[in-house]
Amino acid sequence: MVTTKYSARALLKGLFLAVSNHLHPVETSVSSPPMKFPRIQFIRLTLALTVGLTYPGLLWFASISLAS
């Protein structure tokens, strides 16, 4: 890598673990099985953020067309 000493695979694994722990925190132990990625929670969060960022912009464009 040019800008970091970590590989892309290591960065993606870290991102996966951070998102998984944030969306579905569980107590981990040495003997626990590997975590599954919380897809439903991730999709819900992504949709909520998308609507939350897009809706105000659409309202602004609609209001501009109604202004004199």
C-alpha distances in whole Angstrom, upper triangle without the diagonal:
4,6,6,6,7,6,8,11,11,11,14,16,16,17,20,21,21,23,25,26,27,29,31,31,33,33,31,33,32,34,33,32,28,28,28,27,29,29,33,32,28,30,33,31,29,32,34,31,31,35,35,33,34,38,39,37,40,42,42,42,45,47,46,48,51,51,54
4,6,8,10,10,11,14,15,14,16,19,19,19,22,24,23,25,28,29,29,31,33,33,35,36,34,35,35,37,36,35,31,31,31,29,32,32,35,34,30,32,34,32,30,33,35,32,32,35,35,33,34,38,38,37,39,42,41,41,45,46,45,47,50,50,53
4,7,9,10,11,15,14,12,15,18,17,17,21,22,21,23,26,26,27,29,31,31,33,34,32,34,33,36,35,34,30,30,30,28,30,30,33,32,29,30,33,30,28,32,32,29,30,33,33,30,32,36,36,35,37,40,39,40,43,44,43,46,48,48,51
4,5,8,9,12,11,10,13,15,14,15,18,19,19,21,23,24,24,27,29,28,30,31,29,30,30,32,31,31,27,27,28,26,28,29,32,30,27,30,32,29,28,31,32,29,30,34,33,31,33,37,37,36,39,41,40,41,44,45,45,47,50,50,53
4,7,10,12,10,10,14,15,14,16,19,19,19,22,24,24,25,28,29,28,30,30,28,29,28,31,30,29,26,26,28,26,29,30,33,31,28,31,33,31,30,33,34,31,32,36,36,34,36,39,40,39,42,44,44,44,47,49,48,51,53,53,56
4,7,8,6,7,10,11,10,13,15,16,16,19,20,21,22,25,26,25,27,27,25,26,25,27,27,26,23,23,24,22,25,26,29,28,25,28,30,28,27,30,31,29,30,34,33,32,34,37,38,37,40,42,42,43,46,47,47,49,52,52,55
4,5,5,6,9,10,11,12,14,16,17,19,20,21,23,25,26,26,27,28,25,27,25,27,27,25,22,22,23,21,24,25,28,27,24,27,29,27,26,29,31,29,29,33,33,32,33,37,38,37,39,42,42,42,45,47,47,49,51,52,55
4,5,5,6,9,10,10,12,14,15,16,18,20,21,22,24,24,26,27,25,27,26,28,26,25,21,21,21,19,22,22,25,25,21,23,26,24,23,26,28,26,26,30,30,29,30,34,35,34,36,39,39,39,42,44,44,45,48,49,52
4,5,5,6,9,10,10,12,14,15,16,18,20,21,22,23,24,25,22,24,23,24,23,21,17,18,18,16,20,20,24,23,20,22,25,24,23,26,28,26,27,30,31,30,31,35,36,36,37,40,41,41,43,45,46,47,50,51,54
4,6,5,6,9,10,11,12,14,15,16,18,20,21,21,22,23,20,22,21,23,21,20,17,17,18,17,20,21,24,23,21,23,26,24,23,27,28,26,27,31,31,30,32,35,36,36,38,41,41,42,44,46,46,48,51,51,54
4,5,5,6,9,10,11,12,14,15,16,18,20,20,22,23,21,23,22,25,23,22,18,18,18,16,19,19,23,21,18,21,23,21,20,24,25,23,24,28,28,27,29,32,33,33,35,37,37,38,41,42,43,45,47,48,51
4,5,5,6,9,10,11,12,14,15,16,18,19,20,22,20,22,22,24,22,20,16,15,15,13,16,16,19,19,16,18,21,19,18,21,23,21,22,26,26,25,27,30,32,31,33,36,36,37,39,41,41,43,46,46,50
4,5,5,6,9,10,10,12,14,15,16,16,18,19,17,19,18,20,18,17,13,12,13,11,15,16,19,18,16,19,21,20,19,23,24,23,24,28,28,27,29,32,34,34,36,38,39,40,42,44,44,46,48,49,52
4,5,5,6,9,10,11,12,14,15,15,17,18,16,18,18,20,19,18,14,13,14,13,15,17,20,18,16,19,21,19,19,23,23,22,23,27,27,26,29,31,33,33,35,37,38,39,41,42,43,45,47,48,51
4,5,5,6,8,10,11,12,14,14,17,19,17,20,21,22,20,19,15,14,14,11,13,14,17,15,13,16,18,16,15,19,20,18,20,23,23,22,25,28,29,29,31,33,34,35,37,39,40,42,44,44,48
4,6,5,6,9,10,11,12,13,15,17,15,18,19,20,17,16,12,10,10,8,10,11,14,13,11,14,16,15,15,18,20,19,20,23,23,23,26,28,30,30,32,34,35,36,38,40,41,43,45,46,49
4,6,5,6,8,10,10,10,12,13,12,15,16,17,15,14,11,9,10,9,11,13,16,14,13,16,18,16,17,21,21,20,22,25,25,25,28,30,32,32,34,36,37,38,40,42,43,45,47,48,51
4,5,5,6,9,10,10,12,14,14,17,18,20,18,17,14,12,13,11,12,14,16,14,12,16,17,14,15,19,19,18,20,23,22,23,25,28,29,30,32,34,34,36,38,39,40,42,44,45,48
4,6,5,6,8,10,12,15,15,19,20,21,18,18,15,11,11,8,9,10,12,10,8,12,13,11,12,15,16,15,17,20,20,20,23,25,26,27,29,31,32,33,35,37,38,40,41,42,46
4,5,5,6,7,9,12,12,16,17,18,15,14,11,8,8,6,6,9,11,9,9,12,14,12,14,17,17,17,20,22,22,23,25,27,29,30,31,33,35,36,38,39,41,42,44,45,49
4,6,5,5,7,10,10,14,16,17,14,14,12,9,11,9,9,12,14,12,11,15,16,14,16,19,19,19,21,24,23,24,27,29,30,31,33,35,36,38,39,40,42,44,45,46,50
4,6,6,10,12,14,17,20,21,18,18,16,13,13,11,10,12,13,10,10,14,13,11,13,17,16,15,18,21,20,21,24,25,27,28,30,31,33,34,36,37,39,41,42,43,46
4,6,10,13,15,18,21,21,18,18,15,12,11,9,7,9,10,6,7,11,10,9,12,14,14,14,17,19,18,20,23,24,26,27,29,30,32,33,35,36,38,40,41,42,46
4,6,10,12,15,18,18,15,15,13,9,10,9,7,10,10,8,10,13,13,12,15,17,17,18,21,22,22,24,26,27,29,31,32,33,35,37,38,39,41,43,44,45,49
4,7,9,13,16,17,13,14,13,10,12,11,10,14,14,12,13,17,16,15,18,20,20,20,23,25,24,26,29,30,31,33,35,36,38,39,41,42,44,46,47,48,51
4,6,10,13,13,10,12,11,9,11,12,12,15,16,14,16,19,19,18,21,24,23,24,27,28,28,30,32,33,35,37,38,39,41,43,44,45,47,49,50,51,55
4,7,10,11,9,11,12,11,14,15,15,19,20,18,19,23,23,22,25,27,27,27,30,32,31,33,36,37,38,40,42,43,44,46,47,49,51,53,53,55,58
4,7,8,6,9,9,9,13,15,15,19,21,19,20,24,24,23,26,28,28,29,31,33,33,34,37,38,40,42,43,44,46,48,49,50,52,54,55,56,60
4,5,5,9,10,11,15,17,19,22,24,23,24,27,28,27,29,32,32,32,35,37,37,38,41,42,44,45,47,48,50,51,53,54,56,58,59,60,64
4,6,9,10,12,16,18,20,24,26,25,26,29,30,29,31,34,34,34,37,39,39,40,43,44,46,47,49,50,52,53,55,56,58,60,61,62,66
4,7,9,12,15,18,20,23,25,25,26,29,30,30,32,34,35,35,38,40,40,41,43,45,47,48,50,51,53,54,56,57,59,61,62,63,67
4,7,8,12,15,17,20,22,21,22,25,26,26,28,31,31,32,34,36,36,38,40,42,44,45,46,48,49,51,52,54,56,57,58,60,63
4,6,9,13,15,18,20,20,21,23,25,25,27,29,30,31,33,35,35,37,38,40,42,44,45,46,48,49,51,52,54,56,57,59,62
4,7,10,12,15,18,18,18,21,23,22,24,26,28,28,30,32,33,34,36,38,40,41,42,44,45,46,48,50,51,53,54,56,59
4,6,9,12,14,14,14,17,19,19,20,23,24,24,26,29,29,30,32,34,36,37,38,40,42,43,44,46,48,49,51,52,56
4,6,9,11,12,12,14,16,17,18,20,22,22,24,26,27,28,30,32,34,35,36,38,40,41,42,44,46,47,48,50,54
4,6,9,9,9,11,13,14,14,17,18,19,20,23,24,25,26,28,31,31,32,34,36,37,38,40,42,43,45,47,50
4,6,6,6,9,10,11,12,14,16,17,18,20,21,23,24,26,28,29,30,32,34,35,36,38,40,41,42,44,48
4,6,5,6,9,10,10,12,14,15,16,18,20,21,22,24,26,27,28,30,32,33,34,36,38,39,40,42,46
4,5,5,6,9,10,11,12,14,15,16,18,20,21,22,25,26,26,28,31,31,32,34,36,37,38,40,44
4,5,5,6,9,10,11,12,14,15,16,18,20,21,23,25,25,27,29,31,31,33,35,36,38,39,43
4,5,5,6,9,10,11,12,14,15,16,18,20,22,23,24,26,28,29,30,32,34,35,36,38,42
4,5,5,6,9,10,10,12,14,15,16,18,21,21,22,24,26,27,28,30,32,33,34,36,40
4,5,5,6,9,10,11,12,14,15,16,19,20,21,22,25,26,26,28,30,31,33,34,38
4,6,5,6,9,10,10,12,14,15,18,19,20,22,23,25,26,28,29,31,32,34,37
4,6,5,6,9,10,11,12,14,16,17,18,20,22,23,24,26,28,29,31,32,36
4,5,5,6,8,10,10,12,15,16,16,18,20,21,22,24,26,27,28,30,34
4,5,5,6,9,10,10,13,15,15,17,19,20,21,23,25,26,27,29,33
4,6,5,6,8,10,12,13,15,16,18,19,20,22,24,25,27,28,32
4,5,5,6,8,11,11,12,14,16,17,18,20,22,23,25,26,30
4,5,5,6,9,10,10,12,14,15,16,18,20,21,22,24,28
4,6,6,7,9,11,12,13,15,16,17,19,21,22,24,27
4,6,6,7,9,11,12,14,15,17,18,20,21,22,26
4,6,5,6,9,10,11,12,14,16,17,19,20,24
4,5,5,6,9,10,11,12,14,16,17,18,22
4,5,5,6,9,10,10,12,15,15,16,20
4,5,5,6,9,10,11,13,15,15,19
4,5,5,6,9,10,11,13,15,18
4,5,5,6,9,10,11,12,16
4,5,5,6,9,10,11,14
4,5,5,7,9,10,13
4,5,5,7,9,12
4,5,5,6,10
4,5,5,8
4,6,8
4,7
4
